[in-house]
Amino acid sequence: MLPEEKLYSDLLEKFEHLIDEEATVINGDELDKLPNIESQKDRIVEDLVDLGKRFKKSPLEIADFNDRLDRIFEKQKSNLDLIKYTVDSYADRRDKLNMDKRKFKALQGAYMQEKYTKVPKGYQA
């Protein structure tokens, strides 16, 4: 393996690790860690593109790299689907919470009014 190919392989390995870490972070509901992972992935992609330009042939024409890139794209798609599901889930929870707040306010309005806190005039026990 040529030195450029070794470096490319190492960068792919780092990227694969970041995608796995990204999935773990999303599943663990630690979304505040995503921006850091995304910035690391962006840097690696820039390095892969720059390095790939120095190859005599496209990295996509090298079977090992092509297979790994296909797996990376599949994992990336899975992570995108997972983050979409997570965001939709948050939206559902937010909507439910807002609905619960509206119900609470309605109940509060109906049952916490002063007329319900005193015995009505003329009430006979």
N, CA, C and O atoms as a GROMACS GRO file, in nm:
protein
  500
    1MET      N    1   0.086  -0.118   0.000
    1MET     CA    2   0.000   0.000   0.000
    1MET      C    3   0.090   0.124   0.000
    1MET      O    4   0.185   0.133   0.078
    2LEU      N    5   0.059   0.217  -0.087
    2LEU     CA    6   0.134   0.342  -0.096
    2LEU      C    7   0.108   0.427   0.028
    2LEU      O    8   0.004   0.412   0.093
    3PRO      N    9   0.202   0.517   0.062
    3PRO     CA   10   0.182   0.602   0.181
    3PRO      C   11   0.051   0.682   0.177
    3PRO      O   12  -0.016   0.697   0.279
    4GLU      N   13   0.015   0.734   0.058
    4GLU     CA   14  -0.110   0.810   0.047
    4GLU      C   15  -0.231   0.720   0.073
    4GLU      O   16  -0.328   0.762   0.136
    5GLU      N   17  -0.222   0.596   0.024
    5GLU     CA   18  -0.332   0.502   0.046
    5GLU      C   19  -0.344   0.465   0.193
    5GLU      O   20  -0.454   0.450   0.246
    6LYS      N   21  -0.230   0.450   0.259
    6LYS     CA   22  -0.230   0.419   0.403
    6LYS      C   23  -0.295   0.534   0.481
    6LYS      O   24  -0.377   0.511   0.569
    7LEU      N   25  -0.257   0.656   0.447
    7LEU     CA   26  -0.315   0.773   0.513
    7LEU      C   27  -0.465   0.781   0.486
    7LEU      O   28  -0.543   0.812   0.576
    8TYR      N   29  -0.505   0.755   0.362
    8TYR     CA   30  -0.646   0.756   0.326
    8TYR      C   31  -0.722   0.651   0.407
    8TYR      O   32  -0.831   0.677   0.457
    9SER      N   33  -0.664   0.534   0.419
    9SER     CA   34  -0.726   0.426   0.497
    9SER      C   35  -0.741   0.466   0.643
    9SER      O   36  -0.844   0.440   0.706
   10ASP      N   37  -0.638   0.530   0.697
   10ASP     CA   38  -0.644   0.575   0.837
   10ASP      C   39  -0.754   0.681   0.856
   10ASP      O   40  -0.826   0.679   0.956
   11LEU      N   41  -0.765   0.771   0.759
   11LEU     CA   42  -0.870   0.873   0.768
   11LEU      C   43  -1.009   0.810   0.760
   11LEU      O   44  -1.101   0.849   0.832
   12LEU      N   45  -1.024   0.712   0.671
   12LEU     CA   46  -1.152   0.641   0.664
   12LEU      C   47  -1.185   0.573   0.795
   12LEU      O   48  -1.300   0.574   0.839
   13GLU      N   49  -1.085   0.515   0.858
   13GLU     CA   50  -1.106   0.448   0.988
   13GLU      C   51  -1.152   0.548   1.093
   13GLU      O   52  -1.243   0.519   1.171
   14LYS      N   53  -1.090   0.665   1.095
   14LYS     CA   54  -1.132   0.769   1.190
   14LYS      C   55  -1.276   0.812   1.163
   14LYS      O   56  -1.356   0.832   1.255
   15PHE      N   57  -1.307   0.826   1.035
   15PHE     CA   58  -1.443   0.867   0.998
   15PHE      C   59  -1.545   0.761   1.040
   15PHE      O   60  -1.651   0.794   1.092
   16GLU      N   61  -1.511   0.635   1.016
   16GLU     CA   62  -1.599   0.524   1.057
   16GLU      C   63  -1.621   0.526   1.208
   16GLU      O   64  -1.732   0.504   1.256
   17HIS      N   65  -1.515   0.552   1.281
   17HIS     CA   66  -1.527   0.559   1.428
   17HIS      C   67  -1.620   0.674   1.468
   17HIS      O   68  -1.703   0.659   1.558
   18LEU      N   69  -1.605   0.788   1.402
   18LEU     CA   70  -1.691   0.903   1.434
   18LEU      C   71  -1.838   0.874   1.403
   18LEU      O   72  -1.926   0.917   1.477
   19ILE      N   73  -1.863   0.803   1.295
   19ILE     CA   74  -2.003   0.769   1.262
   19ILE      C   75  -2.061   0.677   1.368
   19ILE      O   76  -2.177   0.692   1.408
   20ASP      N   77  -1.981   0.581   1.415
   20ASP     CA   78  -2.028   0.493   1.522
   20ASP      C   79  -2.052   0.573   1.651
   20ASP      O   80  -2.150   0.552   1.721
   21GLU      N   81  -1.960   0.666   1.680
   21GLU     CA   82  -1.974   0.751   1.798
   21GLU      C   83  -2.099   0.838   1.785
   21GLU      O   84  -2.172   0.859   1.882
   22GLU      N   85  -2.123   0.888   1.665
   22GLU     CA   86  -2.241   0.970   1.639
   22GLU      C   87  -2.369   0.892   1.669
   22GLU      O   88  -2.461   0.945   1.732
   23ALA      N   89  -2.376   0.768   1.625
   23ALA     CA   90  -2.493   0.684   1.651
   23ALA      C   91  -2.512   0.663   1.801
   23ALA      O   92  -2.625   0.669   1.851
   24THR      N   93  -2.403   0.640   1.871
   24THR     CA   94  -2.409   0.621   2.017
   24THR      C   95  -2.461   0.747   2.085
   24THR      O   96  -2.544   0.740   2.176
   25VAL      N   97  -2.412   0.861   2.041
   25VAL     CA   98  -2.454   0.989   2.099
   25VAL      C   99  -2.603   1.014   2.074
   25VAL      O  100  -2.675   1.059   2.163
   26ILE      N  101  -2.647   0.985   1.952
   26ILE     CA  102  -2.789   1.006   1.920
   26ILE      C  103  -2.875   0.911   2.002
   26ILE      O  104  -2.976   0.952   2.060
   27ASN      N  105  -2.836   0.785   2.007
   27ASN     CA  106  -2.913   0.686   2.085
   27ASN      C  107  -2.911   0.718   2.234
   27ASN      O  108  -3.007   0.688   2.305
   28GLY      N  109  -2.802   0.777   2.281
   28GLY     CA  110  -2.790   0.810   2.422
   28GLY      C  111  -2.851   0.944   2.457
   28GLY      O  112  -2.840   0.990   2.571
   29ASP      N  113  -2.915   1.008   2.358
   29ASP     CA  114  -2.981   1.137   2.381
   29ASP      C  115  -2.884   1.241   2.432
   29ASP      O  116  -2.916   1.322   2.520
   30GLU      N  117  -2.762   1.239   2.376
   30GLU     CA  118  -2.658   1.336   2.413
   30GLU      C  119  -2.632   1.428   2.294
   30GLU      O  120  -2.518   1.443   2.250
   31LEU      N  121  -2.736   1.489   2.244
   31LEU     CA  122  -2.730   1.565   2.120
   31LEU      C  123  -2.637   1.685   2.127
   31LEU      O  124  -2.596   1.737   2.023
   32ASP      N  125  -2.604   1.730   2.246
   32ASP     CA  126  -2.513   1.843   2.259
   32ASP      C  127  -2.371   1.807   2.213
   32ASP      O  128  -2.290   1.896   2.190
   33LYS      N  129  -2.342   1.679   2.200
   33LYS     CA  130  -2.210   1.635   2.153
   33LYS      C  131  -2.200   1.630   2.000
   33LYS      O  132  -2.091   1.617   1.946
   34LEU      N  133  -2.313   1.640   1.932
   34LEU     CA  134  -2.314   1.627   1.786
   34LEU      C  135  -2.233   1.734   1.713
   34LEU      O  136  -2.161   1.700   1.619
   35PRO      N  137  -2.240   1.862   1.751
   35PRO     CA  138  -2.162   1.962   1.676
   35PRO      C  139  -2.012   1.932   1.673
   35PRO      O  140  -1.947   1.953   1.571
   36ASN      N  141  -1.958   1.884   1.783
   36ASN     CA  142  -1.816   1.850   1.787
   36ASN      C  143  -1.785   1.734   1.691
   36ASN      O  144  -1.686   1.738   1.618
   37ILE      N  145  -1.870   1.633   1.692
   37ILE     CA  146  -1.850   1.519   1.602
   37ILE      C  147  -1.861   1.565   1.457
   37ILE      O  148  -1.780   1.525   1.373
   38GLU      N  149  -1.960   1.648   1.428
   38GLU     CA  150  -1.979   1.696   1.290
   38GLU      C  151  -1.858   1.776   1.243
   38GLU      O  152  -1.817   1.762   1.128
   39SER      N  153  -1.802   1.859   1.330
   39SER     CA  154  -1.686   1.938   1.286
   39SER      C  155  -1.565   1.847   1.261
   39SER      O  156  -1.488   1.872   1.168
   40GLN      N  157  -1.549   1.742   1.341
   40GLN     CA  158  -1.441   1.645   1.317
   40GLN      C  159  -1.462   1.572   1.184
   40GLN      O  160  -1.368   1.551   1.108
   41LYS      N  161  -1.587   1.534   1.158
   41LYS     CA  162  -1.618   1.466   1.032
   41LYS      C  163  -1.590   1.558   0.913
   41LYS      O  164  -1.536   1.514   0.812
   42ASP      N  165  -1.627   1.686   0.925
   42ASP     CA  166  -1.603   1.781   0.817
   42ASP      C  167  -1.454   1.793   0.785
   42ASP      O  168  -1.415   1.796   0.669
   43ARG      N  169  -1.372   1.800   0.890
   43ARG     CA  170  -1.226   1.810   0.868
   43ARG      C  171  -1.172   1.686   0.798
   43ARG      O  172  -1.089   1.695   0.708
   44ILE      N  173  -1.221   1.570   0.841
   44ILE     CA  174  -1.175   1.446   0.779
   44ILE      C  175  -1.218   1.439   0.633
   44ILE      O  176  -1.139   1.397   0.547
   45VAL      N  177  -1.339   1.479   0.603
   45VAL     CA  178  -1.386   1.479   0.464
   45VAL      C  179  -1.297   1.570   0.378
   45VAL      O  180  -1.259   1.533   0.267
   46GLU      N  181  -1.265   1.689   0.430
   46GLU     CA  182  -1.176   1.779   0.356
   46GLU      C  183  -1.041   1.712   0.330
   46GLU      O  184  -0.988   1.720   0.219
   47ASP      N  185  -0.988   1.646   0.432
   47ASP     CA  186  -0.860   1.577   0.416
   47ASP      C  187  -0.870   1.462   0.316
   47ASP      O  188  -0.779   1.441   0.237
   48LEU      N  189  -0.980   1.387   0.320
   48LEU     CA  190  -1.000   1.277   0.226
   48LEU      C  191  -1.006   1.327   0.082
   48LEU      O  192  -0.947   1.269  -0.008
   49VAL      N  193  -1.079   1.437   0.063
   49VAL     CA  194  -1.091   1.493  -0.072
   49VAL      C  195  -0.955   1.541  -0.123
   49VAL      O  196  -0.916   1.511  -0.235
   50ASP      N  197  -0.885   1.615  -0.038
   50ASP     CA  198  -0.753   1.665  -0.078
   50ASP      C  199  -0.656   1.552  -0.108
   50ASP      O  200  -0.584   1.554  -0.208
   51LEU      N  201  -0.657   1.453  -0.022
   51LEU     CA  202  -0.567   1.339  -0.041
   51LEU      C  203  -0.606   1.258  -0.164
   51LEU      O  204  -0.520   1.214  -0.240
   52GLY      N  205  -0.735   1.239  -0.184
   52GLY     CA  206  -0.783   1.164  -0.299
   52GLY      C  207  -0.741   1.226  -0.432
   52GLY      O  208  -0.722   1.154  -0.530
   53LYS      N  209  -0.726   1.357  -0.434
   53LYS     CA  210  -0.683   1.426  -0.556
   53LYS      C  211  -0.539   1.391  -0.594
   53LYS      O  212  -0.500   1.404  -0.710
   54ARG      N  213  -0.461   1.345  -0.497
   54ARG     CA  214  -0.321   1.311  -0.524
   54ARG      C  215  -0.305   1.168  -0.578
   54ARG      O  216  -0.197   1.130  -0.622
   55PHE      N  217  -0.412   1.090  -0.573
   55PHE     CA  218  -0.406   0.953  -0.623
   55PHE      C  219  -0.400   0.953  -0.776
   55PHE      O  220  -0.451   1.045  -0.840
   56LYS      N  221  -0.338   0.852  -0.831
   56LYS     CA  222  -0.333   0.837  -0.978
   56LYS      C  223  -0.472   0.804  -1.032
   56LYS      O  224  -0.507   0.844  -1.143
   57LYS      N  225  -0.551   0.730  -0.953
   57LYS     CA  226  -0.689   0.702  -0.991
   57LYS      C  227  -0.778   0.732  -0.871
   57LYS      O  228  -0.732   0.740  -0.757
   58SER      N  229  -0.904   0.750  -0.898
   58SER     CA  230  -0.999   0.786  -0.793
   58SER      C  231  -1.002   0.678  -0.684
   58SER      O  232  -0.996   0.559  -0.715
   59PRO      N  233  -1.012   0.719  -0.558
   59PRO     CA  234  -1.027   0.620  -0.451
   59PRO      C  235  -1.148   0.530  -0.472
   59PRO      O  236  -1.152   0.417  -0.422
   60LEU      N  237  -1.248   0.579  -0.546
   60LEU     CA  238  -1.366   0.497  -0.574
   60LEU      C  239  -1.333   0.381  -0.668
   60LEU      O  240  -1.410   0.285  -0.678
   61GLU      N  241  -1.222   0.390  -0.736
   61GLU     CA  242  -1.179   0.283  -0.826
   61GLU      C  243  -1.094   0.179  -0.754
   61GLU      O  244  -1.054   0.078  -0.814
   62ILE      N  245  -1.066   0.202  -0.628
   62ILE     CA  246  -0.991   0.107  -0.546
   62ILE      C  247  -1.094   0.030  -0.464
   62ILE      O  248  -1.164   0.088  -0.381
   63ALA      N  249  -1.103  -0.099  -0.489
   63ALA     CA  250  -1.212  -0.182  -0.434
   63ALA      C  251  -1.229  -0.166  -0.283
   63ALA      O  252  -1.341  -0.146  -0.236
   64ASP      N  253  -1.120  -0.173  -0.208
   64ASP     CA  254  -1.130  -0.163  -0.061
   64ASP      C  255  -1.190  -0.028  -0.020
   64ASP      O  256  -1.279  -0.023   0.065
   65PHE      N  257  -1.141   0.079  -0.079
   65PHE     CA  258  -1.191   0.212  -0.044
   65PHE      C  259  -1.336   0.228  -0.088
   65PHE      O  260  -1.417   0.285  -0.014
   66ASN      N  261  -1.369   0.179  -0.204
   66ASN     CA  262  -1.506   0.189  -0.254
   66ASN      C  263  -1.603   0.116  -0.160
   66ASN      O  264  -1.709   0.168  -0.126
   67ASP      N  265  -1.565  -0.005  -0.118
   67ASP     CA  266  -1.650  -0.082  -0.026
   67ASP      C  267  -1.666  -0.009   0.107
   67ASP      O  268  -1.776  -0.001   0.161
   68ARG      N  269  -1.556   0.043   0.159
   68ARG     CA  270  -1.562   0.114   0.288
   68ARG      C  271  -1.646   0.241   0.275
   68ARG      O  272  -1.725   0.273   0.364
   69LEU      N  273  -1.630   0.312   0.166
   69LEU     CA  274  -1.710   0.434   0.145
   69LEU      C  275  -1.858   0.401   0.135
   69LEU      O  276  -1.941   0.475   0.187
   70ASP      N  277  -1.890   0.291   0.067
   70ASP     CA  278  -2.031   0.248   0.061
   70ASP      C  279  -2.086   0.221   0.200
   70ASP      O  280  -2.198   0.263   0.232
   71ARG      N  281  -2.008   0.151   0.283
   71ARG     CA  282  -2.052   0.123   0.420
   71ARG      C  283  -2.067   0.253   0.500
   71ARG      O  284  -2.161   0.269   0.578
   72ILE      N  285  -1.974   0.346   0.480
   72ILE     CA  286  -1.981   0.476   0.549
   72ILE      C  287  -2.109   0.548   0.508
   72ILE      O  288  -2.179   0.602   0.594
   73PHE      N  289  -2.139   0.550   0.379
   73PHE     CA  290  -2.260   0.619   0.334
   73PHE      C  291  -2.386   0.555   0.391
   73PHE      O  292  -2.481   0.624   0.426
   74GLU      N  293  -2.386   0.422   0.401
   74GLU     CA  294  -2.501   0.352   0.460
   74GLU      C  295  -2.516   0.387   0.608
   74GLU      O  296  -2.627   0.414   0.655
   75LYS      N  297  -2.405   0.386   0.681
   75LYS     CA  298  -2.411   0.422   0.823
   75LYS      C  299  -2.454   0.568   0.840
   75LYS      O  300  -2.532   0.601   0.930
   76GLN      N  301  -2.403   0.654   0.752
   76GLN     CA  302  -2.439   0.795   0.761
   76GLN      C  303  -2.589   0.812   0.736
   76GLN      O  304  -2.655   0.890   0.804
   77LYS      N  305  -2.642   0.739   0.640
   77LYS     CA  306  -2.786   0.744   0.613
   77LYS      C  307  -2.864   0.694   0.734
   77LYS      O  308  -2.966   0.753   0.770
   78SER      N  309  -2.817   0.587   0.797
   78SER     CA  310  -2.883   0.536   0.918
   78SER      C  311  -2.882   0.641   1.028
   78SER      O  312  -2.982   0.659   1.098
   79ASN      N  313  -2.770   0.709   1.045
   79ASN     CA  314  -2.762   0.813   1.148
   79ASN      C  315  -2.856   0.929   1.116
   79ASN      O  316  -2.919   0.985   1.206
   80LEU      N  317  -2.866   0.964   0.988
   80LEU     CA  318  -2.960   1.071   0.950
   80LEU      C  319  -3.104   1.030   0.979
   80LEU      O  320  -3.183   1.110   1.028
   81ASP      N  321  -3.136   0.905   0.949
   81ASP     CA  322  -3.270   0.855   0.981
   81ASP      C  323  -3.294   0.857   1.131
   81ASP      O  324  -3.403   0.892   1.178
   82LEU      N  325  -3.192   0.819   1.207
   82LEU     CA  326  -3.203   0.816   1.353
   82LEU      C  327  -3.221   0.956   1.410
   82LEU      O  328  -3.303   0.977   1.499
   83ILE      N  329  -3.147   1.053   1.358
   83ILE     CA  330  -3.161   1.189   1.409
   83ILE      C  331  -3.297   1.246   1.370
   83ILE      O  332  -3.357   1.321   1.447
   84LYS      N  333  -3.347   1.212   1.251
   84LYS     CA  334  -3.480   1.256   1.211
   84LYS      C  335  -3.585   1.198   1.306
   84LYS      O  336  -3.675   1.270   1.350
   85TYR      N  337  -3.573   1.070   1.337
   85TYR     CA  338  -3.666   1.007   1.431
   85TYR      C  339  -3.658   1.076   1.568
   85TYR      O  340  -3.760   1.102   1.631
   86THR      N  341  -3.536   1.105   1.612
   86THR     CA  342  -3.517   1.170   1.743
   86THR      C  343  -3.579   1.308   1.744
   86THR      O  344  -3.647   1.345   1.840
   87VAL      N  345  -3.556   1.385   1.640
   87VAL     CA  346  -3.614   1.520   1.632
   87VAL      C  347  -3.766   1.512   1.628
   87VAL      O  348  -3.834   1.589   1.695
   88ASP      N  349  -3.820   1.419   1.548
   88ASP     CA  350  -3.965   1.402   1.544
   88ASP      C  351  -4.019   1.362   1.681
   88ASP      O  352  -4.126   1.408   1.721
   89SER      N  353  -3.945   1.278   1.751
   89SER     CA  354  -3.985   1.235   1.884
   89SER      C  355  -3.988   1.354   1.980
   89SER      O  356  -4.081   1.368   2.060
   90TYR      N  357  -3.885   1.440   1.971
   90TYR     CA  358  -3.884   1.561   2.053
   90TYR      C  359  -4.005   1.649   2.020
   90TYR      O  360  -4.069   1.704   2.110
   91ALA      N  361  -4.034   1.662   1.892
   91ALA     CA  362  -4.148   1.745   1.852
   91ALA      C  363  -4.277   1.687   1.908
   91ALA      O  364  -4.363   1.761   1.956
   92ASP      N  365  -4.291   1.554   1.901
   92ASP     CA  366  -4.411   1.490   1.957
   92ASP      C  367  -4.421   1.515   2.108
   92ASP      O  368  -4.528   1.546   2.159
   93ARG      N  369  -4.306   1.502   2.178
   93ARG     CA  370  -4.307   1.526   2.323
   93ARG      C  371  -4.339   1.672   2.354
   93ARG      O  372  -4.413   1.702   2.447
   94ARG      N  373  -4.282   1.762   2.274
   94ARG     CA  374  -4.308   1.904   2.294
   94ARG      C  375  -4.456   1.934   2.273
   94ARG      O  376  -4.518   2.005   2.352
   95ASP      N  377  -4.512   1.877   2.164
   95ASP     CA  378  -4.653   1.899   2.137
   95ASP      C  379  -4.740   1.844   2.248
   95ASP      O  380  -4.837   1.907   2.289
   96LYS      N  381  -4.705   1.725   2.298
   96LYS     CA  382  -4.780   1.665   2.408
   96LYS      C  383  -4.769   1.752   2.533
   96LYS      O  384  -4.867   1.773   2.604
   97LEU      N  385  -4.648   1.801   2.560
   97LEU     CA  386  -4.627   1.887   2.675
   97LEU      C  387  -4.711   2.014   2.662
   97LEU      O  388  -4.774   2.057   2.758
   98ASN      N  389  -4.712   2.074   2.544
   98ASN     CA  390  -4.793   2.194   2.523
   98ASN      C  391  -4.941   2.164   2.541
   98ASN      O  392  -5.015   2.244   2.598
   99MET      N  393  -4.984   2.046   2.492
   99MET     CA  394  -5.123   2.006   2.509
   99MET      C  395  -5.153   1.986   2.658
   99MET      O  396  -5.258   2.027   2.707
  100ASP      N  397  -5.060   1.923   2.730
  100ASP     CA  398  -5.078   1.903   2.873
  100ASP      C  399  -5.084   2.037   2.946
  100ASP      O  400  -5.161   2.053   3.040
  101LYS      N  401  -5.003   2.133   2.903
  101LYS     CA  402  -5.006   2.265   2.964
  101LYS      C  403  -5.142   2.331   2.941
  101LYS      O  404  -5.197   2.394   3.030
  102ARG      N  405  -5.194   2.316   2.818
  102ARG     CA  406  -5.326   2.374   2.788
  102ARG      C  407  -5.434   2.308   2.872
  102ARG      O  408  -5.523   2.376   2.923
  103LYS      N  409  -5.427   2.176   2.887
  103LYS     CA  410  -5.525   2.105   2.970
  103LYS      C  411  -5.515   2.152   3.114
  103LYS      O  412  -5.617   2.176   3.180
  104PHE      N  413  -5.391   2.167   3.164
  104PHE     CA  414  -5.372   2.213   3.300
  104PHE      C  415  -5.432   2.352   3.318
  104PHE      O  416  -5.501   2.379   3.416
  105LYS      N  417  -5.403   2.440   3.223
  105LYS     CA  418  -5.456   2.576   3.234
  105LYS      C  419  -5.609   2.574   3.231
  105LYS      O  420  -5.673   2.649   3.305
  106ALA      N  421  -5.667   2.488   3.147
  106ALA     CA  422  -5.813   2.478   3.142
  106ALA      C  423  -5.868   2.426   3.274
  106ALA      O  424  -5.966   2.479   3.327
  107LEU      N  425  -5.803   2.324   3.328
  107LEU     CA  426  -5.845   2.271   3.458
  107LEU      C  427  -5.827   2.375   3.568
  107LEU      O  428  -5.913   2.393   3.654
  108GLN      N  429  -5.714   2.441   3.562
  108GLN     CA  430  -5.687   2.544   3.662
  108GLN      C  431  -5.794   2.653   3.653
  108GLN      O  432  -5.845   2.700   3.754
  109GLY      N  433  -5.825   2.691   3.530
  109GLY     CA  434  -5.927   2.794   3.510
  109GLY      C  435  -6.063   2.749   3.560
  109GLY      O  436  -6.140   2.828   3.615
  110ALA      N  437  -6.094   2.622   3.539
  110ALA     CA  438  -6.226   2.571   3.578
  110ALA      C  439  -6.236   2.545   3.727
  110ALA      O  440  -6.340   2.572   3.787
  111TYR      N  441  -6.132   2.493   3.786
  111TYR     CA  442  -6.142   2.448   3.925
  111TYR      C  443  -6.077   2.539   4.026
  111TYR      O  444  -6.099   2.524   4.146
  112MET      N  445  -5.997   2.632   3.981
  112MET     CA  446  -5.928   2.716   4.077
  112MET      C  447  -5.991   2.854   4.089
  112MET      O  448  -5.937   2.943   4.155
  113GLN      N  449  -6.103   2.871   4.025
  113GLN     CA  450  -6.170   3.000   4.037
  113GLN      C  451  -6.226   3.013   4.178
  113GLN      O  452  -6.256   2.914   4.244
  114GLU      N  453  -6.239   3.134   4.221
  114GLU     CA  454  -6.284   3.161   4.357
  114GLU      C  455  -6.421   3.101   4.385
  114GLU      O  456  -6.448   3.061   4.498
  115LYS      N  457  -6.507   3.094   4.286
  115LYS     CA  458  -6.641   3.043   4.310
  115LYS      C  459  -6.638   2.898   4.356
  115LYS      O  460  -6.734   2.850   4.416
  116TYR      N  461  -6.529   2.826   4.328
  116TYR     CA  462  -6.520   2.687   4.371
  116TYR      C  463  -6.440   2.670   4.499
  116TYR      O  464  -6.412   2.558   4.541
  117THR      N  465  -6.404   2.780   4.562
  117THR     CA  466  -6.324   2.769   4.683
  117THR      C  467  -6.404   2.805   4.808
  117THR      O  468  -6.352   2.798   4.920
  118LYS      N  469  -6.526   2.842   4.789
  118LYS     CA  470  -6.611   2.878   4.904
  118LYS      C  471  -6.743   2.803   4.893
  118LYS      O  472  -6.786   2.765   4.784
  119VAL      N  473  -6.806   2.784   5.005
  119VAL     CA  474  -6.940   2.725   5.004
  119VAL      C  475  -7.033   2.829   4.944
  119VAL      O  476  -7.033   2.944   4.986
  120PRO      N  477  -7.112   2.788   4.847
  120PRO     CA  478  -7.203   2.885   4.785
  120PRO      C  479  -7.304   2.940   4.885
  120PRO      O  480  -7.347   2.870   4.977
  121LYS      N  481  -7.339   3.063   4.865
  121LYS     CA  482  -7.439   3.124   4.953
  121LYS      C  483  -7.570   3.047   4.939
  121LYS      O  484  -7.608   3.007   4.830
  122GLY      N  485  -7.634   3.029   5.048
  122GLY     CA  486  -7.761   2.962   5.048
  122GLY      C  487  -7.749   2.810   5.052
  122GLY      O  488  -7.850   2.740   5.048
  123TYR      N  489  -7.629   2.760   5.058
  123TYR     CA  490  -7.610   2.616   5.062
  123TYR      C  491  -7.649   2.566   5.199
  123TYR      O  492  -7.607   2.620   5.300
  124GLN      N  493  -7.728   2.462   5.200
  124GLN     CA  494  -7.772   2.404   5.326
  124GLN      C  495  -7.704   2.269   5.345
  124GLN      O  496  -7.709   2.183   5.257
  125ALA      N  497  -7.644   2.253   5.455
  125ALA     CA  498  -7.578   2.125   5.484
  125ALA      C  499  -7.673   2.033   5.554
  125ALA      O  500  -7.636   1.920   5.587
   0.00000   0.00000   0.00000
